[in-house]
Amino acid sequence: MAAELSVNWAYRVWRGLPTEGRGVGRPPLTDDEPARTTGPLDAAAARWSAVPEGGTLLWRWGTDR
Protein backbone atom coordinates (compact mmCIF):
# COMPACT_ATOMS: atom_id res chain seq x y z
CA MET A 1 0.00 0.00 0.00
CA ALA A 2 2.84 2.42 0.79
CA ALA A 3 4.28 2.02 -2.72
CA GLU A 4 0.89 2.72 -4.31
CA LEU A 5 0.46 5.88 -2.22
CA SER A 6 3.95 7.06 -3.14
CA VAL A 7 3.35 6.55 -6.86
CA ASN A 8 -0.03 8.27 -6.64
CA TRP A 9 1.52 11.21 -4.80
CA ALA A 10 4.32 11.60 -7.33
CA TYR A 11 1.72 11.55 -10.13
CA ARG A 12 -0.36 14.22 -8.38
CA VAL A 13 2.69 16.49 -8.08
CA TRP A 14 3.69 15.85 -11.72
CA ARG A 15 0.19 16.63 -13.03
CA GLY A 16 -0.17 19.72 -10.84
CA LEU A 17 -3.10 18.26 -8.92
CA PRO A 18 -3.81 19.41 -5.35
CA THR A 19 -1.43 18.03 -2.72
CA GLU A 20 -2.94 19.92 0.18
CA GLY A 21 -6.41 20.32 1.57
CA ARG A 22 -9.36 18.20 2.54
CA GLY A 23 -9.07 14.51 1.72
CA VAL A 24 -5.47 14.66 0.52
CA GLY A 25 -3.72 13.60 3.72
CA ARG A 26 -0.06 13.61 4.69
CA PRO A 27 2.47 13.33 1.87
CA PRO A 28 4.08 9.85 1.76
CA LEU A 29 7.20 11.30 0.08
CA THR A 30 9.97 13.55 1.31
CA ASP A 31 10.32 17.00 -0.28
CA ASP A 32 13.02 15.87 -2.74
CA GLU A 33 11.41 12.61 -3.89
CA PRO A 34 8.75 14.11 -6.22
CA ALA A 35 11.49 16.05 -8.03
CA ARG A 36 13.29 12.77 -8.82
CA THR A 37 10.14 11.35 -10.46
CA THR A 38 9.54 14.21 -12.91
CA GLY A 39 12.10 13.08 -15.50
CA PRO A 40 10.93 9.46 -15.68
CA LEU A 41 7.28 10.53 -15.84
CA ASP A 42 8.05 13.02 -18.63
CA ALA A 43 9.94 10.29 -20.53
CA ALA A 44 7.04 7.86 -20.13
CA ALA A 45 4.53 10.49 -21.31
CA ALA A 46 6.68 11.26 -24.36
CA ARG A 47 6.96 7.60 -25.30
CA TRP A 48 3.22 7.08 -24.87
CA SER A 49 2.43 10.18 -26.95
CA ALA A 50 4.63 8.90 -29.77
CA VAL A 51 2.61 5.69 -30.15
CA PRO A 52 0.41 5.95 -33.25
CA GLU A 53 -3.30 5.31 -32.98
CA GLY A 54 -3.83 1.55 -32.93
CA GLY A 55 -0.15 1.03 -32.01
CA THR A 56 1.28 -0.59 -28.91
CA LEU A 57 3.92 0.34 -26.39
CA LEU A 58 6.06 -2.35 -24.82
CA TRP A 59 7.75 -1.19 -21.64
CA ARG A 60 10.02 -3.32 -19.50
CA TRP A 61 10.13 -1.53 -16.14
CA GLY A 62 13.60 -1.25 -14.78
CA THR A 63 15.34 -2.08 -18.06
CA ASP A 64 14.08 0.58 -20.49
CA ARG A 65 15.81 3.93 -20.37
Phi and psi restraints in degrees (value plus and minus 20) as a CYANA .aco file:
   2 ALA   PHI     -81.7   -41.7
   2 ALA   PSI     -59.5   -19.5
   3 ALA   PHI     -85.0   -45.0
   3 ALA   PSI     -62.0   -22.0
   4 GLU   PHI     -82.6   -42.6
   4 GLU   PSI     -62.1   -22.1
   5 LEU   PHI     -85.0   -45.0
   5 LEU   PSI     -59.1   -19.1
   6 SER   PHI     -84.8   -44.8
   6 SER   PSI     -64.3   -24.3
   7 VAL   PHI     -84.1   -44.1
   7 VAL   PSI     -64.1   -24.1
   8 ASN   PHI     -81.2   -41.2
   8 ASN   PSI     -60.4   -20.4
   9 TRP   PHI     -86.2   -46.2
   9 TRP   PSI     -64.5   -24.5
  10 ALA   PHI     -80.1   -40.1
  10 ALA   PSI     -60.9   -20.9
  11 TYR   PHI     -83.5   -43.5
  11 TYR   PSI     -62.7   -22.7
  12 ARG   PHI     -79.9   -39.9
  12 ARG   PSI     -64.3   -24.3
  13 VAL   PHI     -83.2   -43.2
  13 VAL   PSI     -66.4   -26.4
  14 TRP   PHI     -80.7   -40.7
  14 TRP   PSI     -61.3   -21.3
  15 ARG   PHI    -102.0   -62.0
  15 ARG   PSI     -27.9    12.1
  16 GLY   PHI      58.5    98.5
  16 GLY   PSI       1.5    41.5
  17 LEU   PHI     -98.2   -58.2
  17 LEU   PSI     140.9   180.9
  18 PRO   PHI     -79.2   -39.2
  18 PRO   PSI     117.4   157.4
  19 THR   PHI    -141.2  -101.2
  19 THR   PSI     -12.7    27.3
  20 GLU   PHI    -157.5  -117.5
  20 GLU   PSI     136.9   176.9
  21 GLY   PHI      91.8   131.8
  21 GLY   PSI    -195.3  -155.3
  22 ARG   PHI     -79.2   -39.2
  22 ARG   PSI     110.6   150.6
  23 GLY   PHI      61.9   101.9
  23 GLY   PSI     -23.4    16.6
  24 VAL   PHI    -107.6   -67.6
  24 VAL   PSI     -60.5   -20.5
  25 GLY   PHI      62.0   102.0
  25 GLY   PSI    -195.8  -155.8
  26 ARG   PHI     -94.5   -54.5
  26 ARG   PSI     120.3   160.3
  27 PRO   PHI     -88.0   -48.0
  27 PRO   PSI     112.0   152.0
  28 PRO   PHI    -103.1   -63.1
  28 PRO   PSI     -21.1    18.9
  29 LEU   PHI    -135.8   -95.8
  29 LEU   PSI     133.6   173.6
  30 THR   PHI     -94.5   -54.5
  30 THR   PSI     150.1   190.1
  31 ASP   PHI     -80.8   -40.8
  31 ASP   PSI     -53.1   -13.1
  32 ASP   PHI    -107.5   -67.5
  32 ASP   PSI     -36.8     3.2
  33 GLU   PHI     -86.0   -46.0
  33 GLU   PSI     -62.5   -22.5
  34 PRO   PHI     -79.5   -39.5
  34 PRO   PSI     -54.8   -14.8
  35 ALA   PHI     -83.4   -43.4
  35 ALA   PSI     -52.9   -12.9
  36 ARG   PHI     -93.8   -53.8
  36 ARG   PSI     -37.9     2.1
  37 THR   PHI    -110.0   -70.0
  37 THR   PSI     -36.9     3.1
  38 THR   PHI     -79.1   -39.1
  38 THR   PSI     -68.4   -28.4
  39 GLY   PHI     -78.4   -38.4
  39 GLY   PSI     -72.0   -32.0
  40 PRO   PHI     -81.7   -41.7
  40 PRO   PSI     -57.1   -17.1
  41 LEU   PHI     -88.5   -48.5
  41 LEU   PSI     -59.3   -19.3
  42 ASP   PHI     -82.7   -42.7
  42 ASP   PSI     -62.5   -22.5
  43 ALA   PHI     -83.4   -43.4
  43 ALA   PSI     -62.2   -22.2
  44 ALA   PHI     -84.5   -44.5
  44 ALA   PSI     -62.3   -22.3
  45 ALA   PHI     -84.0   -44.0
  45 ALA   PSI     -59.4   -19.4
  46 ALA   PHI     -85.2   -45.2
  46 ALA   PSI     -62.8   -22.8
  47 ARG   PHI     -84.5   -44.5
  47 ARG   PSI     -61.5   -21.5
  48 TRP   PHI     -86.0   -46.0
  48 TRP   PSI     -60.6   -20.6
  49 SER   PHI     -84.6   -44.6
  49 SER   PSI     -48.0    -8.0
  50 ALA   PHI     -99.9   -59.9
  50 ALA   PSI     -29.8    10.2
  51 VAL   PHI     -94.7   -54.7
  51 VAL   PSI     104.5   144.5
  52 PRO   PHI     -89.0   -49.0
  52 PRO   PSI     137.4   177.4
  53 GLU   PHI     -76.1   -36.1
  53 GLU   PSI     110.9   150.9
  54 GLY   PHI      65.2   105.2
  54 GLY   PSI     -25.4    14.6
  55 GLY   PHI    -104.0   -64.0
  55 GLY   PSI     158.5   198.5
  56 THR   PHI    -150.0  -110.0
  56 THR   PSI     137.7   177.7
  57 LEU   PHI    -145.4  -105.4
  57 LEU   PSI     100.8   140.8
  58 LEU   PHI    -122.5   -82.5
  58 LEU   PSI     102.6   142.6
  59 TRP   PHI    -149.0  -109.0
  59 TRP   PSI     103.1   143.1
  60 ARG   PHI    -122.7   -82.7
  60 ARG   PSI      80.3   120.3
  61 TRP   PHI     -78.9   -38.9
  61 TRP   PSI     111.8   151.8
  62 GLY   PHI      71.4   111.4
  62 GLY   PSI     -34.7     5.3
  63 THR   PHI    -137.2   -97.2
  63 THR   PSI     -48.5    -8.5
  64 ASP   PHI     -99.1   -59.1
  64 ASP   PSI     121.6   161.6
